[in-house]
Amino acid sequence: MDSPRTMFERIWSRHVVAEGPGGHTLLYIDRHLLHEGSTHAFARLAKAGRRVRRPDLTFATADHYVLTSPGAVATDPEIQAMVEALTSHTAEQGVTYFGPGDARRGIVHIIGPELALTLPGMTLVCGDSHTSTHGAVGALAFGIGSTEVEHVMATQTLWQRKPKTMRITVEGRLALGVAAKDVILAIIGQIGAGGGTGHAIEYAGSTIRAMSMDERMTVCNMSIEAGARAGMVAPDETTVAYLEGRPFAPRGEAWAQGLQAWRALPTDPGAAFDRELSLDAAAIAPAVTWGTSPQDALPITERVPDPAAEPDPARRASMERALGYMGLRPGTPLAEIRVDRVFIGSCTNSRLDDLRAAARIVQGRRAVVPAWVVPGSGTVKRAAEAEGLDQVFRDAGFEWREAGCSMCVGMNGEVAAEGERVASTSNRNFEGRQGKGARTHLMSPAMAAAAAVTGRLTDVRRLG
Amino acid sequence: MEPFRRLTAVAAPIDLPNVDTDRIIPARFLRKPRSPEYVRFLFHDLRFGPDGSPRSDFVLNQSAYRAAKILVTAENFGCGSSREMAVWALDAYGIRAVVAPSLGDIFRENCFKNGLLPVLLPAEAVATLRGRLRERPGAMVTVDLEARTVTAPGGATHRFEIDPFRRELLLTGQDEIAVTLGYEARIAEFEAGHRAELPWVIPPR
């Protein structure tokens, strides 16, 4: 009998091209996803006279720099140039490109699983830290830097040191009003923004098993906010049902072979992880962040924490700085904090399940602050429109926009104003993330919808 | 890539934990091609006030630390976004080494690819070093990659771990892609086996 193995170990060992010096492994990459940020790598590749080795395994989309206001054209020539450069580089290198005007275009981490470019058992990389999202289908997926992007373009491989493994098991039923976002915020709050550094995380347990693929993607997406480059969930019938028939899913005999391989992927009973952690789903409440790190999450029923109560001086100084930036006073009930705008979108929370959850809260109510809904992809947008969700949002005074990264990162110029307080379904509440001086509170789509209709951070359970 | 062997230079302490790459370089600068202009983008919104003038409370704006080539940081420096431009901005400023108790994984990789040396030391040693740098502004630190040591002002020496592969590439300044292209036959052989065993990996056309 072979010794019990983790899913991570299975995928890793299947992709080893060579064991190099110093404990480094040359790892084969099955999928390489690109966006406008890959332009710098394309330029260096061309300058070195190299080609994309496997254009058939490489896919590109325009998401970070595309404007999401319907019909808008970038007036900033540098923003426009980022999209145009990706268009010309992908054409030169023969890479499939979902550019402006393509119905499949969308945020790279939305369209990967949605088009079944991402499959279980694969290695997948992208020059974006939220590549961990793709692990939700049972892939080993992680973000890389620009030089690594160029390396994968040229060689279809990467030198990697094997990360440690961590299993996070969540057991039990989530209470009404508690979302996947609250689960991952609770996890990050517990292990800290650096708690997963050097690790690949596997999320397991009955709570994760009961989640839809959209929800699993939300959880895996924010692995990097705990410092882990990769987060993954074992494929099961939910995964298979999700993937079947999608545009790039294997067909015929290849689908049958894939199914057989994927069913053998899950971690064996008794396999050892370097670190294990358990959470009780029943103890997780709807959460919001109060500070400038995703680890600064608390149940909405709590108050802004008091740095004076923090014994560690470095941590105290960091809290004081965060509260100063956020313009918050210790002891203020979180549910009394007024917001200036609401952003529902990003690779964390812009899938159909997210828009449905937000629309349920919005139905029959009015937004009292400017509120945007930015669907994750053209596919999500059309599916939401087919269900009438766009009308629910429009009737409530929300802006229904085109797909893209938009105000999660503001690279396309869609930013919040200095000092504006944003209730956001995105992944990072860093200083300046949504615009210079903008203040971000992270939360689930339903919680963001609740904030939009009340104008303050709100316990969604009180709206019913 | 410029090789890294041994560096003795002014070191600047950064005491804030979890300094993310958005703070090292805000997103609005990422569309700029790599150029010496990146020196201005480094820590931009921490370093400069609304009118563009240097903020006196930021460490690199204090005259003793201005010539720093080494940063000594708190935990989880470089967390967050994979933007390699964070390293480009550090490089443009002249920073060649970052000493920390822990670093963002992707940021750390990006350092290696650009000839910057990321050094991990125990939290207590790094905290003591930062304290020493605050007490003696402008003090020099030596980072020796050949000997794998960091020498604090006053002579305390800390040995650090670094894997031999990364160390060799830094010492010689080799291009990693060129190294990997030397494995072409192995890659091609792997691909043939992979395609046969996992036919579902190749996307349908």
Chai-1 contact restraints between the chains, C-beta under 6 A:
chainA,res_idxA,chainB,res_idxB,connection_type,confidence,min_distance_angstrom,max_distance_angstrom,comment,restraint_id
A,V17,B,R186,contact,1.0,0.0,6.0,A-B,restraint_1
A,V17,B,I187,contact,1.0,0.0,6.0,A-B,restraint_2
A,V17,B,F190,contact,1.0,0.0,6.0,A-B,restraint_3
A,A18,B,Y183,contact,1.0,0.0,6.0,A-B,restraint_4
A,A18,B,R186,contact,1.0,0.0,6.0,A-B,restraint_5
A,P21,B,P164,contact,1.0,0.0,6.0,A-B,restraint_6
A,P21,B,F165,contact,1.0,0.0,6.0,A-B,restraint_7
A,G22,B,D163,contact,1.0,0.0,6.0,A-B,restraint_8
A,G22,B,P164,contact,1.0,0.0,6.0,A-B,restraint_9
A,G22,B,F165,contact,1.0,0.0,6.0,A-B,restraint_10
A,G23,B,D163,contact,1.0,0.0,6.0,A-B,restraint_11
A,H24,B,F165,contact,1.0,0.0,6.0,A-B,restraint_12
A,Y28,B,F190,contact,1.0,0.0,6.0,A-B,restraint_13
A,D30,B,V201,contact,1.0,0.0,6.0,A-B,restraint_14
A,E78,B,R31,contact,1.0,0.0,6.0,A-B,restraint_15
A,M82,B,R31,contact,1.0,0.0,6.0,A-B,restraint_16
A,D128,B,S82,contact,1.0,0.0,6.0,A-B,restraint_17
A,S129,B,S81,contact,1.0,0.0,6.0,A-B,restraint_18
A,S129,B,S82,contact,1.0,0.0,6.0,A-B,restraint_19
A,S129,B,I106,contact,1.0,0.0,6.0,A-B,restraint_20
A,G143,B,S82,contact,1.0,0.0,6.0,A-B,restraint_21
A,G143,B,I106,contact,1.0,0.0,6.0,A-B,restraint_22
A,G145,B,S82,contact,1.0,0.0,6.0,A-B,restraint_23
A,G145,B,E84,contact,1.0,0.0,6.0,A-B,restraint_24
A,G145,B,I106,contact,1.0,0.0,6.0,A-B,restraint_25
A,G145,B,E109,contact,1.0,0.0,6.0,A-B,restraint_26
A,G145,B,N110,contact,1.0,0.0,6.0,A-B,restraint_27
A,S146,B,E84,contact,1.0,0.0,6.0,A-B,restraint_28
A,T147,B,K113,contact,1.0,0.0,6.0,A-B,restraint_29
A,H151,B,I177,contact,1.0,0.0,6.0,A-B,restraint_30
A,A154,B,I177,contact,1.0,0.0,6.0,A-B,restraint_31
A,T155,B,T180,contact,1.0,0.0,6.0,A-B,restraint_32
A,A193,B,N18,contact,1.0,0.0,6.0,A-B,restraint_33
A,A193,B,N76,contact,1.0,0.0,6.0,A-B,restraint_34
A,A193,B,C79,contact,1.0,0.0,6.0,A-B,restraint_35
A,G194,B,E75,contact,1.0,0.0,6.0,A-B,restraint_36
A,G194,B,N76,contact,1.0,0.0,6.0,A-B,restraint_37
A,G194,B,S102,contact,1.0,0.0,6.0,A-B,restraint_38
A,T197,B,S102,contact,1.0,0.0,6.0,A-B,restraint_39
A,T197,B,D105,contact,1.0,0.0,6.0,A-B,restraint_40
A,R229,B,D105,contact,1.0,0.0,6.0,A-B,restraint_41
A,F248,B,P203,contact,1.0,0.0,6.0,A-B,restraint_42
A,P250,B,W200,contact,1.0,0.0,6.0,A-B,restraint_43
A,R251,B,P204,contact,1.0,0.0,6.0,A-B,restraint_44
A,A254,B,P199,contact,1.0,0.0,6.0,A-B,restraint_45
A,A254,B,W200,contact,1.0,0.0,6.0,A-B,restraint_46
A,Q257,B,P199,contact,1.0,0.0,6.0,A-B,restraint_47
A,Q257,B,W200,contact,1.0,0.0,6.0,A-B,restraint_48
A,G258,B,W200,contact,1.0,0.0,6.0,A-B,restraint_49
A,S293,B,N18,contact,1.0,0.0,6.0,A-B,restraint_50
A,S318,B,P17,contact,1.0,0.0,6.0,A-B,restraint_51
A,V409,B,A27,contact,1.0,0.0,6.0,A-B,restraint_52
A,G410,B,A27,contact,1.0,0.0,6.0,A-B,restraint_53
A,M411,B,A27,contact,1.0,0.0,6.0,A-B,restraint_54
A,F430,B,D20,contact,1.0,0.0,6.0,A-B,restraint_55
A,F430,B,D22,contact,1.0,0.0,6.0,A-B,restraint_56
A,E431,B,R23,contact,1.0,0.0,6.0,A-B,restraint_57
A,G432,B,D22,contact,1.0,0.0,6.0,A-B,restraint_58
A,G432,B,P26,contact,1.0,0.0,6.0,A-B,restraint_59
A,G432,B,D45,contact,1.0,0.0,6.0,A-B,restraint_60
A,R433,B,D22,contact,1.0,0.0,6.0,A-B,restraint_61
A,K436,B,D45,contact,1.0,0.0,6.0,A-B,restraint_62
